[in-house]
Amino acid sequence: MLAHDQRELSSLFGRSGADRFTATSWRPSSTGPPLLDGALVWVDCTVHAVHDGGDHHIVLGRVDDLAAGAG
């Protein structure tokens, strides 16, 4: 979850074709996926199930780790 002043970062990740991870600072989590610096909350999950959602997929995750930052 991002803070209200991270709207530009949110927009970056919402655009297709953007080079997201070179345009922002991040670090790997203990299991490998990226954690965005400055995020209010992060959740590290393992994919538990994937369901058909018509024109997209619905992914259910099992929470492995989480934390809240300052804010």
CHARMM internal coordinates of N, CA and C (Angstrom, degrees):
IC EDIT
DIST 1 N 1 CA 1.4358
DIST 1 CA 1 C 1.5162
ANGL 1 N 1 CA 1 C 108.19
DIST 1 C 2 N 1.3216
ANGL 1 CA 1 C 2 N 114.84
DIHE 1 N 1 CA 1 C 2 N 136.09
DIST 2 N 2 CA 1.4511
ANGL 1 C 2 N 2 CA 120.03
DIHE 1 CA 1 C 2 N 2 CA -177.45
DIST 2 CA 2 C 1.5222
ANGL 2 N 2 CA 2 C 110.93
DIHE 1 C 2 N 2 CA 2 C -103.99
DIST 2 C 3 N 1.3258
ANGL 2 CA 2 C 3 N 115.44
DIHE 2 N 2 CA 2 C 3 N 157.45
DIST 3 N 3 CA 1.4578
ANGL 2 C 3 N 3 CA 121.77
DIHE 2 CA 2 C 3 N 3 CA 178.09
DIST 3 CA 3 C 1.5249
ANGL 3 N 3 CA 3 C 110.53
DIHE 2 C 3 N 3 CA 3 C -78.80
DIST 3 C 4 N 1.3190
ANGL 3 CA 3 C 4 N 116.69
DIHE 3 N 3 CA 3 C 4 N 164.18
DIST 4 N 4 CA 1.4625
ANGL 3 C 4 N 4 CA 121.13
DIHE 3 CA 3 C 4 N 4 CA -177.74
DIST 4 CA 4 C 1.5342
ANGL 4 N 4 CA 4 C 111.78
DIHE 3 C 4 N 4 CA 4 C -61.56
DIST 4 C 5 N 1.3179
ANGL 4 CA 4 C 5 N 117.98
DIHE 4 N 4 CA 4 C 5 N -27.04
DIST 5 N 5 CA 1.4574
ANGL 4 C 5 N 5 CA 120.07
DIHE 4 CA 4 C 5 N 5 CA -179.91
DIST 5 CA 5 C 1.5343
ANGL 5 N 5 CA 5 C 112.84
DIHE 4 C 5 N 5 CA 5 C -87.62
DIST 5 C 6 N 1.3376
ANGL 5 CA 5 C 6 N 117.33
DIHE 5 N 5 CA 5 C 6 N 9.58
DIST 6 N 6 CA 1.4590
ANGL 5 C 6 N 6 CA 122.19
DIHE 5 CA 5 C 6 N 6 CA 177.98
DIST 6 CA 6 C 1.5325
ANGL 6 N 6 CA 6 C 111.63
DIHE 5 C 6 N 6 CA 6 C -108.46
DIST 6 C 7 N 1.3239
ANGL 6 CA 6 C 7 N 116.76
DIHE 6 N 6 CA 6 C 7 N 27.94
DIST 7 N 7 CA 1.4626
ANGL 6 C 7 N 7 CA 121.60
DIHE 6 CA 6 C 7 N 7 CA -179.15
DIST 7 CA 7 C 1.5292
ANGL 7 N 7 CA 7 C 111.46
DIHE 6 C 7 N 7 CA 7 C -58.49
DIST 7 C 8 N 1.3343
ANGL 7 CA 7 C 8 N 116.77
DIHE 7 N 7 CA 7 C 8 N -40.47
DIST 8 N 8 CA 1.4654
ANGL 7 C 8 N 8 CA 120.22
DIHE 7 CA 7 C 8 N 8 CA -179.84
DIST 8 CA 8 C 1.5311
ANGL 8 N 8 CA 8 C 110.95
DIHE 7 C 8 N 8 CA 8 C -62.73
DIST 8 C 9 N 1.3264
ANGL 8 CA 8 C 9 N 116.65
DIHE 8 N 8 CA 8 C 9 N -40.14
DIST 9 N 9 CA 1.4636
ANGL 8 C 9 N 9 CA 121.02
DIHE 8 CA 8 C 9 N 9 CA 177.23
DIST 9 CA 9 C 1.5270
ANGL 9 N 9 CA 9 C 110.61
DIHE 8 C 9 N 9 CA 9 C -64.43
DIST 9 C 10 N 1.3149
ANGL 9 CA 9 C 10 N 116.82
DIHE 9 N 9 CA 9 C 10 N -41.43
DIST 10 N 10 CA 1.4584
ANGL 9 C 10 N 10 CA 120.90
DIHE 9 CA 9 C 10 N 10 CA 177.07
DIST 10 CA 10 C 1.5255
ANGL 10 N 10 CA 10 C 110.55
DIHE 9 C 10 N 10 CA 10 C -60.49
DIST 10 C 11 N 1.3187
ANGL 10 CA 10 C 11 N 116.58
DIHE 10 N 10 CA 10 C 11 N -43.45
DIST 11 N 11 CA 1.4757
ANGL 10 C 11 N 11 CA 121.05
DIHE 10 CA 10 C 11 N 11 CA 179.14
DIST 11 CA 11 C 1.5204
ANGL 11 N 11 CA 11 C 111.18
DIHE 10 C 11 N 11 CA 11 C -64.30
DIST 11 C 12 N 1.3282
ANGL 11 CA 11 C 12 N 117.37
DIHE 11 N 11 CA 11 C 12 N -38.55
DIST 12 N 12 CA 1.4578
ANGL 11 C 12 N 12 CA 121.29
DIHE 11 CA 11 C 12 N 12 CA 177.80
DIST 12 CA 12 C 1.5269
ANGL 12 N 12 CA 12 C 110.74
DIHE 11 C 12 N 12 CA 12 C -57.55
DIST 12 C 13 N 1.3232
ANGL 12 CA 12 C 13 N 116.94
DIHE 12 N 12 CA 12 C 13 N -45.38
DIST 13 N 13 CA 1.4607
ANGL 12 C 13 N 13 CA 120.42
DIHE 12 CA 12 C 13 N 13 CA -178.60
DIST 13 CA 13 C 1.5279
ANGL 13 N 13 CA 13 C 112.61
DIHE 12 C 13 N 13 CA 13 C -76.13
DIST 13 C 14 N 1.3290
ANGL 13 CA 13 C 14 N 117.95
DIHE 13 N 13 CA 13 C 14 N -13.16
DIST 14 N 14 CA 1.4587
ANGL 13 C 14 N 14 CA 121.80
DIHE 13 CA 13 C 14 N 14 CA 177.73
DIST 14 CA 14 C 1.5200
ANGL 14 N 14 CA 14 C 113.60
DIHE 13 C 14 N 14 CA 14 C -89.48
DIST 14 C 15 N 1.3397
ANGL 14 CA 14 C 15 N 117.11
DIHE 14 N 14 CA 14 C 15 N -11.04
DIST 15 N 15 CA 1.4704
ANGL 14 C 15 N 15 CA 120.96
DIHE 14 CA 14 C 15 N 15 CA -178.96
DIST 15 CA 15 C 1.5180
ANGL 15 N 15 CA 15 C 110.24
DIHE 14 C 15 N 15 CA 15 C -91.33
DIST 15 C 16 N 1.3192
ANGL 15 CA 15 C 16 N 115.26
DIHE 15 N 15 CA 15 C 16 N 141.17
DIST 16 N 16 CA 1.4635
ANGL 15 C 16 N 16 CA 118.78
DIHE 15 CA 15 C 16 N 16 CA 174.85
DIST 16 CA 16 C 1.5271
ANGL 16 N 16 CA 16 C 109.11
DIHE 15 C 16 N 16 CA 16 C -80.74
DIST 16 C 17 N 1.3077
ANGL 16 CA 16 C 17 N 115.35
DIHE 16 N 16 CA 16 C 17 N 148.92
DIST 17 N 17 CA 1.4457
ANGL 16 C 17 N 17 CA 121.78
DIHE 16 CA 16 C 17 N 17 CA 176.77
DIST 17 CA 17 C 1.5157
ANGL 17 N 17 CA 17 C 115.21
DIHE 16 C 17 N 17 CA 17 C 78.04
DIST 17 C 18 N 1.3244
ANGL 17 CA 17 C 18 N 118.35
DIHE 17 N 17 CA 17 C 18 N -3.00
DIST 18 N 18 CA 1.4621
ANGL 17 C 18 N 18 CA 120.42
DIHE 17 CA 17 C 18 N 18 CA -179.20
DIST 18 CA 18 C 1.5281
ANGL 18 N 18 CA 18 C 109.90
DIHE 17 C 18 N 18 CA 18 C -74.64
DIST 18 C 19 N 1.3236
ANGL 18 CA 18 C 19 N 116.32
DIHE 18 N 18 CA 18 C 19 N 145.90
DIST 19 N 19 CA 1.4591
ANGL 18 C 19 N 19 CA 121.63
DIHE 18 CA 18 C 19 N 19 CA 176.35
DIST 19 CA 19 C 1.5263
ANGL 19 N 19 CA 19 C 107.62
DIHE 18 C 19 N 19 CA 19 C -88.90
DIST 19 C 20 N 1.3173
ANGL 19 CA 19 C 20 N 116.21
DIHE 19 N 19 CA 19 C 20 N 77.85
DIST 20 N 20 CA 1.4618
ANGL 19 C 20 N 20 CA 124.00
DIHE 19 CA 19 C 20 N 20 CA -167.59
DIST 20 CA 20 C 1.5202
ANGL 20 N 20 CA 20 C 114.99
DIHE 19 C 20 N 20 CA 20 C -60.76
DIST 20 C 21 N 1.3042
ANGL 20 CA 20 C 21 N 117.08
DIHE 20 N 20 CA 20 C 21 N -46.09
DIST 21 N 21 CA 1.4637
ANGL 20 C 21 N 21 CA 119.67
DIHE 20 CA 20 C 21 N 21 CA -169.69
DIST 21 CA 21 C 1.5214
ANGL 21 N 21 CA 21 C 114.00
DIHE 20 C 21 N 21 CA 21 C -84.50
DIST 21 C 22 N 1.3166
ANGL 21 CA 21 C 22 N 118.69
DIHE 21 N 21 CA 21 C 22 N -12.72
DIST 22 N 22 CA 1.4616
ANGL 21 C 22 N 22 CA 119.65
DIHE 21 CA 21 C 22 N 22 CA 172.42
DIST 22 CA 22 C 1.5250
ANGL 22 N 22 CA 22 C 110.30
DIHE 21 C 22 N 22 CA 22 C -90.66
DIST 22 C 23 N 1.3301
ANGL 22 CA 22 C 23 N 117.55
DIHE 22 N 22 CA 22 C 23 N -13.80
DIST 23 N 23 CA 1.4638
ANGL 22 C 23 N 23 CA 122.26
DIHE 22 CA 22 C 23 N 23 CA -177.69
DIST 23 CA 23 C 1.5276
ANGL 23 N 23 CA 23 C 112.99
DIHE 22 C 23 N 23 CA 23 C -93.57
DIST 23 C 24 N 1.3293
ANGL 23 CA 23 C 24 N 117.89
DIHE 23 N 23 CA 23 C 24 N -2.84
DIST 24 N 24 CA 1.4598
ANGL 23 C 24 N 24 CA 120.71
DIHE 23 CA 23 C 24 N 24 CA -179.28
DIST 24 CA 24 C 1.5250
ANGL 24 N 24 CA 24 C 110.16
DIHE 23 C 24 N 24 CA 24 C -145.48
DIST 24 C 25 N 1.3129
ANGL 24 CA 24 C 25 N 116.78
DIHE 24 N 24 CA 24 C 25 N 162.48
DIST 25 N 25 CA 1.4680
ANGL 24 C 25 N 25 CA 119.61
DIHE 24 CA 24 C 25 N 25 CA 179.28
DIST 25 CA 25 C 1.5293
ANGL 25 N 25 CA 25 C 109.82
DIHE 24 C 25 N 25 CA 25 C -91.83
DIST 25 C 26 N 1.3106
ANGL 25 CA 25 C 26 N 114.63
DIHE 25 N 25 CA 25 C 26 N 142.06
DIST 26 N 26 CA 1.4579
ANGL 25 C 26 N 26 CA 121.07
DIHE 25 CA 25 C 26 N 26 CA -178.32
DIST 26 CA 26 C 1.5228
ANGL 26 N 26 CA 26 C 108.32
DIHE 25 C 26 N 26 CA 26 C -157.26
DIST 26 C 27 N 1.3275
ANGL 26 CA 26 C 27 N 114.70
DIHE 26 N 26 CA 26 C 27 N 169.62
DIST 27 N 27 CA 1.4614
ANGL 26 C 27 N 27 CA 121.42
DIHE 26 CA 26 C 27 N 27 CA 175.40
DIST 27 CA 27 C 1.5329
ANGL 27 N 27 CA 27 C 107.40
DIHE 26 C 27 N 27 CA 27 C -141.75
DIST 27 C 28 N 1.3171
ANGL 27 CA 27 C 28 N 117.80
DIHE 27 N 27 CA 27 C 28 N 154.34
DIST 28 N 28 CA 1.4628
ANGL 27 C 28 N 28 CA 118.71
DIHE 27 CA 27 C 28 N 28 CA 178.66
DIST 28 CA 28 C 1.5335
ANGL 28 N 28 CA 28 C 111.11
DIHE 27 C 28 N 28 CA 28 C -74.70
DIST 28 C 29 N 1.3173
ANGL 28 CA 28 C 29 N 116.03
DIHE 28 N 28 CA 28 C 29 N 144.46
DIST 29 N 29 CA 1.4632
ANGL 28 C 29 N 29 CA 120.42
DIHE 28 CA 28 C 29 N 29 CA 173.84
DIST 29 CA 29 C 1.5222
ANGL 29 N 29 CA 29 C 108.74
DIHE 28 C 29 N 29 CA 29 C -74.37
DIST 29 C 30 N 1.3169
ANGL 29 CA 29 C 30 N 117.02
DIHE 29 N 29 CA 29 C 30 N 177.18
DIST 30 N 30 CA 1.4650
ANGL 29 C 30 N 30 CA 120.23
DIHE 29 CA 29 C 30 N 30 CA -179.98
DIST 30 CA 30 C 1.5222
ANGL 30 N 30 CA 30 C 112.06
DIHE 29 C 30 N 30 CA 30 C -64.50
DIST 30 C 31 N 1.3469
ANGL 30 CA 30 C 31 N 117.33
DIHE 30 N 30 CA 30 C 31 N -22.28
DIST 31 N 31 CA 1.4639
ANGL 30 C 31 N 31 CA 120.50
DIHE 30 CA 30 C 31 N 31 CA 178.91
DIST 31 CA 31 C 1.5236
ANGL 31 N 31 CA 31 C 112.39
DIHE 30 C 31 N 31 CA 31 C -104.83
DIST 31 C 32 N 1.3549
ANGL 31 CA 31 C 32 N 117.27
DIHE 31 N 31 CA 31 C 32 N 1.39
DIST 32 N 32 CA 1.4572
ANGL 31 C 32 N 32 CA 120.14
DIHE 31 CA 31 C 32 N 32 CA 173.55
DIST 32 CA 32 C 1.5156
ANGL 32 N 32 CA 32 C 118.40
DIHE 31 C 32 N 32 CA 32 C 116.08
DIST 32 C 33 N 1.3306
ANGL 32 CA 32 C 33 N 121.02
DIHE 32 N 32 CA 32 C 33 N -41.18
DIST 33 N 33 CA 1.4666
ANGL 32 C 33 N 33 CA 120.43
DIHE 32 CA 32 C 33 N 33 CA -178.27
DIST 33 CA 33 C 1.5320
ANGL 33 N 33 CA 33 C 112.02
DIHE 32 C 33 N 33 CA 33 C -61.07
DIST 33 C 34 N 1.3253
ANGL 33 CA 33 C 34 N 116.91
DIHE 33 N 33 CA 33 C 34 N 153.10
DIST 34 N 34 CA 1.4674
ANGL 33 C 34 N 34 CA 119.87
DIHE 33 CA 33 C 34 N 34 CA -176.83
DIST 34 CA 34 C 1.5220
ANGL 34 N 34 CA 34 C 113.37
DIHE 33 C 34 N 34 CA 34 C -73.34
DIST 34 C 35 N 1.3378
ANGL 34 CA 34 C 35 N 115.19
DIHE 34 N 34 CA 34 C 35 N 142.17
DIST 35 N 35 CA 1.4623
ANGL 34 C 35 N 35 CA 122.93
DIHE 34 CA 34 C 35 N 35 CA 172.39
DIST 35 CA 35 C 1.5174
ANGL 35 N 35 CA 35 C 106.58
DIHE 34 C 35 N 35 CA 35 C -113.16
DIST 35 C 36 N 1.3266
ANGL 35 CA 35 C 36 N 117.46
DIHE 35 N 35 CA 35 C 36 N 121.30
DIST 36 N 36 CA 1.4593
ANGL 35 C 36 N 36 CA 121.40
DIHE 35 CA 35 C 36 N 36 CA -178.31
DIST 36 CA 36 C 1.5246
ANGL 36 N 36 CA 36 C 110.08
DIHE 35 C 36 N 36 CA 36 C -75.20
DIST 36 C 37 N 1.3154
ANGL 36 CA 36 C 37 N 116.00
DIHE 36 N 36 CA 36 C 37 N 128.49
DIST 37 N 37 CA 1.4653
ANGL 36 C 37 N 37 CA 120.59
DIHE 36 CA 36 C 37 N 37 CA 177.92
DIST 37 CA 37 C 1.5260
ANGL 37 N 37 CA 37 C 109.62
DIHE 36 C 37 N 37 CA 37 C -62.57
DIST 37 C 38 N 1.3189
ANGL 37 CA 37 C 38 N 116.59
DIHE 37 N 37 CA 37 C 38 N 137.13
DIST 38 N 38 CA 1.4537
ANGL 37 C 38 N 38 CA 121.82
DIHE 37 CA 37 C 38 N 38 CA 177.91
DIST 38 CA 38 C 1.5112
ANGL 38 N 38 CA 38 C 115.41
DIHE 37 C 38 N 38 CA 38 C 86.31
DIST 38 C 39 N 1.3283
ANGL 38 CA 38 C 39 N 118.37
DIHE 38 N 38 CA 38 C 39 N -2.78
DIST 39 N 39 CA 1.4656
ANGL 38 C 39 N 39 CA 120.24
DIHE 38 CA 38 C 39 N 39 CA 178.70
DIST 39 CA 39 C 1.5274
ANGL 39 N 39 CA 39 C 109.76
DIHE 38 C 39 N 39 CA 39 C -64.93
DIST 39 C 40 N 1.3280
ANGL 39 CA 39 C 40 N 116.49
DIHE 39 N 39 CA 39 C 40 N 144.71
DIST 40 N 40 CA 1.4623
ANGL 39 C 40 N 40 CA 120.41
DIHE 39 CA 39 C 40 N 40 CA 178.48
DIST 40 CA 40 C 1.5239
ANGL 40 N 40 CA 40 C 111.65
DIHE 39 C 40 N 40 CA 40 C -69.32
DIST 40 C 41 N 1.3168
ANGL 40 CA 40 C 41 N 115.81
DIHE 40 N 40 CA 40 C 41 N -41.17
DIST 41 N 41 CA 1.4637
ANGL 40 C 41 N 41 CA 122.25
DIHE 40 CA 40 C 41 N 41 CA -177.21
DIST 41 CA 41 C 1.5214
ANGL 41 N 41 CA 41 C 108.16
DIHE 40 C 41 N 41 CA 41 C -142.40
DIST 41 C 42 N 1.3061
ANGL 41 CA 41 C 42 N 116.95
DIHE 41 N 41 CA 41 C 42 N 142.87
DIST 42 N 42 CA 1.4508
ANGL 41 C 42 N 42 CA 119.82
DIHE 41 CA 41 C 42 N 42 CA 169.98
DIST 42 CA 42 C 1.5199
ANGL 42 N 42 CA 42 C 109.53
DIHE 41 C 42 N 42 CA 42 C -131.80
DIST 42 C 43 N 1.3273
ANGL 42 CA 42 C 43 N 114.93
DIHE 42 N 42 CA 42 C 43 N 149.78
DIST 43 N 43 CA 1.4642
ANGL 42 C 43 N 43 CA 122.61
DIHE 42 CA 42 C 43 N 43 CA -179.49
DIST 43 CA 43 C 1.5243
ANGL 43 N 43 CA 43 C 106.96
DIHE 42 C 43 N 43 CA 43 C -132.65
DIST 43 C 44 N 1.3157
ANGL 43 CA 43 C 44 N 116.82
DIHE 43 N 43 CA 43 C 44 N 123.86
DIST 44 N 44 CA 1.4600
ANGL 43 C 44 N 44 CA 122.89
DIHE 43 CA 43 C 44 N 44 CA 178.14
DIST 44 CA 44 C 1.5230
ANGL 44 N 44 CA 44 C 107.27
DIHE 43 C 44 N 44 CA 44 C -102.20
DIST 44 C 45 N 1.3281
ANGL 44 CA 44 C 45 N 116.64
DIHE 44 N 44 CA 44 C 45 N 118.88
DIST 45 N 45 CA 1.4669
ANGL 44 C 45 N 45 CA 121.34
DIHE 44 CA 44 C 45 N 45 CA -174.73
DIST 45 CA 45 C 1.5200
ANGL 45 N 45 CA 45 C 111.75
DIHE 44 C 45 N 45 CA 45 C -125.72
DIST 45 C 46 N 1.3153
ANGL 45 CA 45 C 46 N 114.85
DIHE 45 N 45 CA 45 C 46 N 156.82
DIST 46 N 46 CA 1.4528
ANGL 45 C 46 N 46 CA 123.64
DIHE 45 CA 45 C 46 N 46 CA 168.96
DIST 46 CA 46 C 1.5219
ANGL 46 N 46 CA 46 C 106.81
DIHE 45 C 46 N 46 CA 46 C -107.91
DIST 46 C 47 N 1.3322
ANGL 46 CA 46 C 47 N 117.24
DIHE 46 N 46 CA 46 C 47 N 136.63
DIST 47 N 47 CA 1.4635
ANGL 46 C 47 N 47 CA 120.29
DIHE 46 CA 46 C 47 N 47 CA 179.72
DIST 47 CA 47 C 1.5254
ANGL 47 N 47 CA 47 C 109.29
DIHE 46 C 47 N 47 CA 47 C -63.08
DIST 47 C 48 N 1.3243
ANGL 47 CA 47 C 48 N 115.75
DIHE 47 N 47 CA 47 C 48 N 123.72
DIST 48 N 48 CA 1.4602
ANGL 47 C 48 N 48 CA 122.68
DIHE 47 CA 47 C 48 N 48 CA 179.56
DIST 48 CA 48 C 1.5229
ANGL 48 N 48 CA 48 C 111.16
DIHE 47 C 48 N 48 CA 48 C -98.04
DIST 48 C 49 N 1.3417
ANGL 48 CA 48 C 49 N 116.94
DIHE 48 N 48 CA 48 C 49 N -42.26
DIST 49 N 49 CA 1.4636
ANGL 48 C 49 N 49 CA 120.95
DIHE 48 CA 48 C 49 N 49 CA -179.44
DIST 49 CA 49 C 1.5259
ANGL 49 N 49 CA 49 C 108.88
DIHE 48 C 49 N 49 CA 49 C -158.15
DIST 49 C 50 N 1.3206
ANGL 49 CA 49 C 50 N 116.04
DIHE 49 N 49 CA 49 C 50 N 152.60
DIST 50 N 50 CA 1.4582
ANGL 49 C 50 N 50 CA 122.67
DIHE 49 CA 49 C 50 N 50 CA 175.82
DIST 50 CA 50 C 1.5193
ANGL 50 N 50 CA 50 C 107.76
DIHE 49 C 50 N 50 CA 50 C -127.10
DIST 50 C 51 N 1.3470
ANGL 50 CA 50 C 51 N 116.62
DIHE 50 N 50 CA 50 C 51 N 128.15
DIST 51 N 51 CA 1.4598
ANGL 50 C 51 N 51 CA 122.44
DIHE 50 CA 50 C 51 N 51 CA -178.68
DIST 51 CA 51 C 1.5230
ANGL 51 N 51 CA 51 C 109.90
DIHE 50 C 51 N 51 CA 51 C -119.18
DIST 51 C 52 N 1.3267
ANGL 51 CA 51 C 52 N 115.95
DIHE 51 N 51 CA 51 C 52 N 146.85
DIST 52 N 52 CA 1.4590
ANGL 51 C 52 N 52 CA 121.25
DIHE 51 CA 51 C 52 N 52 CA 176.29
DIST 52 CA 52 C 1.5234
ANGL 52 N 52 CA 52 C 109.06
DIHE 51 C 52 N 52 CA 52 C -69.12
DIST 52 C 53 N 1.3111
ANGL 52 CA 52 C 53 N 116.65
DIHE 52 N 52 CA 52 C 53 N 130.40
DIST 53 N 53 CA 1.4609
ANGL 52 C 53 N 53 CA 121.50
DIHE 52 CA 52 C 53 N 53 CA 179.40
DIST 53 CA 53 C 1.5085
ANGL 53 N 53 CA 53 C 111.51
DIHE 52 C 53 N 53 CA 53 C -121.35
DIST 53 C 54 N 1.3236
ANGL 53 CA 53 C 54 N 117.66
DIHE 53 N 53 CA 53 C 54 N 33.12
DIST 54 N 54 CA 1.4637
ANGL 53 C 54 N 54 CA 120.88
DIHE 53 CA 53 C 54 N 54 CA -178.77
DIST 54 CA 54 C 1.5212
ANGL 54 N 54 CA 54 C 109.86
DIHE 53 C 54 N 54 CA 54 C 85.02
DIST 54 C 55 N 1.3500
ANGL 54 CA 54 C 55 N 116.90
DIHE 54 N 54 CA 54 C 55 N -102.57
DIST 55 N 55 CA 1.4563
ANGL 54 C 55 N 55 CA 120.04
DIHE 54 CA 54 C 55 N 55 CA -179.11
DIST 55 CA 55 C 1.5323
ANGL 55 N 55 CA 55 C 112.53
DIHE 54 C 55 N 55 CA 55 C -94.45
DIST 55 C 56 N 1.3248
ANGL 55 CA 55 C 56 N 116.90
DIHE 55 N 55 CA 55 C 56 N 12.79
DIST 56 N 56 CA 1.4598
ANGL 55 C 56 N 56 CA 121.50
DIHE 55 CA 55 C 56 N 56 CA 177.41
DIST 56 CA 56 C 1.5347
ANGL 56 N 56 CA 56 C 109.12
DIHE 55 C 56 N 56 CA 56 C -154.60
DIST 56 C 57 N 1.3145
ANGL 56 CA 56 C 57 N 117.27
DIHE 56 N 56 CA 56 C 57 N -178.57
DIST 57 N 57 CA 1.4605
ANGL 56 C 57 N 57 CA 122.18
DIHE 56 CA 56 C 57 N 57 CA 178.02
DIST 57 CA 57 C 1.5239
ANGL 57 N 57 CA 57 C 109.93
DIHE 56 C 57 N 57 CA 57 C -114.15
DIST 57 C 58 N 1.3072
ANGL 57 CA 57 C 58 N 115.96
DIHE 57 N 57 CA 57 C 58 N 147.50
DIST 58 N 58 CA 1.4633
ANGL 57 C 58 N 58 CA 122.52
DIHE 57 CA 57 C 58 N 58 CA 174.12
DIST 58 CA 58 C 1.5217
ANGL 58 N 58 CA 58 C 106.39
DIHE 57 C 58 N 58 CA 58 C -105.54
DIST 58 C 59 N 1.3178
ANGL 58 CA 58 C 59 N 116.36
DIHE 58 N 58 CA 58 C 59 N 118.58
DIST 59 N 59 CA 1.4608
ANGL 58 C 59 N 59 CA 121.69
DIHE 58 CA 58 C 59 N 59 CA -176.06
DIST 59 CA 59 C 1.5187
ANGL 59 N 59 CA 59 C 109.22
DIHE 58 C 59 N 59 CA 59 C -108.01
DIST 59 C 60 N 1.3205
ANGL 59 CA 59 C 60 N 116.62
DIHE 59 N 59 CA 59 C 60 N 125.50
DIST 60 N 60 CA 1.4630
ANGL 59 C 60 N 60 CA 122.77
DIHE 59 CA 59 C 60 N 60 CA 175.00
DIST 60 CA 60 C 1.5210
ANGL 60 N 60 CA 60 C 108.00
DIHE 59 C 60 N 60 CA 60 C -102.07
DIST 60 C 61 N 1.3199
ANGL 60 CA 60 C 61 N 115.73
DIHE 60 N 60 CA 60 C 61 N 131.30
DIST 61 N 61 CA 1.4522
ANGL 60 C 61 N 61 CA 120.38
DIHE 60 CA 60 C 61 N 61 CA -178.69
DIST 61 CA 61 C 1.5032
ANGL 61 N 61 CA 61 C 112.68
DIHE 60 C 61 N 61 CA 61 C -116.62
DIST 61 C 62 N 1.3343
ANGL 61 CA 61 C 62 N 115.85
DIHE 61 N 61 CA 61 C 62 N 149.31
DIST 62 N 62 CA 1.4566
ANGL 61 C 62 N 62 CA 122.31
DIHE 61 CA 61 C 62 N 62 CA 172.51
DIST 62 CA 62 C 1.5345
ANGL 62 N 62 CA 62 C 106.59
DIHE 61 C 62 N 62 CA 62 C -96.84
DIST 62 C 63 N 1.3099
ANGL 62 CA 62 C 63 N 117.55
DIHE 62 N 62 CA 62 C 63 N 123.24
DIST 63 N 63 CA 1.4605
ANGL 62 C 63 N 63 CA 121.47
DIHE 62 CA 62 C 63 N 63 CA -176.76
DIST 63 CA 63 C 1.5250
ANGL 63 N 63 CA 63 C 110.29
DIHE 62 C 63 N 63 CA 63 C -71.97
DIST 63 C 64 N 1.3426
ANGL 63 CA 63 C 64 N 115.25
DIHE 63 N 63 CA 63 C 64 N 122.68
DIST 64 N 64 CA 1.4509
ANGL 63 C 64 N 64 CA 121.66
DIHE 63 CA 63 C 64 N 64 CA 178.09
DIST 64 CA 64 C 1.5228
ANGL 64 N 64 CA 64 C 111.83
DIHE 63 C 64 N 64 CA 64 C -99.45
DIST 64 C 65 N 1.3445
ANGL 64 CA 64 C 65 N 116.84
DIHE 64 N 64 CA 64 C 65 N -31.58
DIST 65 N 65 CA 1.4540
ANGL 64 C 65 N 65 CA 121.42
DIHE 64 CA 64 C 65 N 65 CA -179.10
DIST 65 CA 65 C 1.5150
ANGL 65 N 65 CA 65 C 107.84
DIHE 64 C 65 N 65 CA 65 C -161.76
DIST 65 C 66 N 1.3312
ANGL 65 CA 65 C 66 N 117.19
DIHE 65 N 65 CA 65 C 66 N 154.50
DIST 66 N 66 CA 1.4584
ANGL 65 C 66 N 66 CA 121.71
DIHE 65 CA 65 C 66 N 66 CA 175.89
DIST 66 CA 66 C 1.5072
ANGL 66 N 66 CA 66 C 109.32
DIHE 65 C 66 N 66 CA 66 C -158.89
DIST 66 C 67 N 1.3210
ANGL 66 CA 66 C 67 N 115.26
DIHE 66 N 66 CA 66 C 67 N 159.53
DIST 67 N 67 CA 1.4696
ANGL 66 C 67 N 67 CA 120.28
DIHE 66 CA 66 C 67 N 67 CA 177.58
DIST 67 CA 67 C 1.5162
ANGL 67 N 67 CA 67 C 108.85
DIHE 66 C 67 N 67 CA 67 C -161.33
DIST 67 C 68 N 1.3283
ANGL 67 CA 67 C 68 N 115.06
DIHE 67 N 67 CA 67 C 68 N 158.03
DIST 68 N 68 CA 1.4602
ANGL 67 C 68 N 68 CA 122.20
DIHE 67 CA 67 C 68 N 68 CA 176.04
DIST 68 CA 68 C 1.5211
ANGL 68 N 68 CA 68 C 108.32
DIHE 67 C 68 N 68 CA 68 C -117.44
DIST 68 C 69 N 1.3239
ANGL 68 CA 68 C 69 N 115.38
DIHE 68 N 68 CA 68 C 69 N 136.94
DIST 69 N 69 CA 1.4562
ANGL 68 C 69 N 69 CA 120.79
DIHE 68 CA 68 C 69 N 69 CA 176.74
DIST 69 CA 69 C 1.5132
ANGL 69 N 69 CA 69 C 110.29
DIHE 68 C 69 N 69 CA 69 C -90.92
DIST 69 C 70 N 1.3011
ANGL 69 CA 69 C 70 N 115.82
DIHE 69 N 69 CA 69 C 70 N -169.70
DIST 70 N 70 CA 1.4699
ANGL 69 C 70 N 70 CA 120.95
DIHE 69 CA 69 C 70 N 70 CA 177.62
DIST 70 CA 70 C 1.5264
ANGL 70 N 70 CA 70 C 109.59
DIHE 69 C 70 N 70 CA 70 C -75.56
DIST 70 C 71 N 1.3015
ANGL 70 CA 70 C 71 N 117.16
DIHE 70 N 70 CA 70 C 71 N 140.72
DIST 71 N 71 CA 1.4664
ANGL 70 C 71 N 71 CA 119.55
DIHE 70 CA 70 C 71 N 71 CA 177.16
DIST 71 CA 71 C 1.4935
ANGL 71 N 71 CA 71 C 112.51
DIHE 70 C 71 N 71 CA 71 C 142.92
END
COOR INIT
IC SEED 1 N 1 CA 1 C
IC BUILD
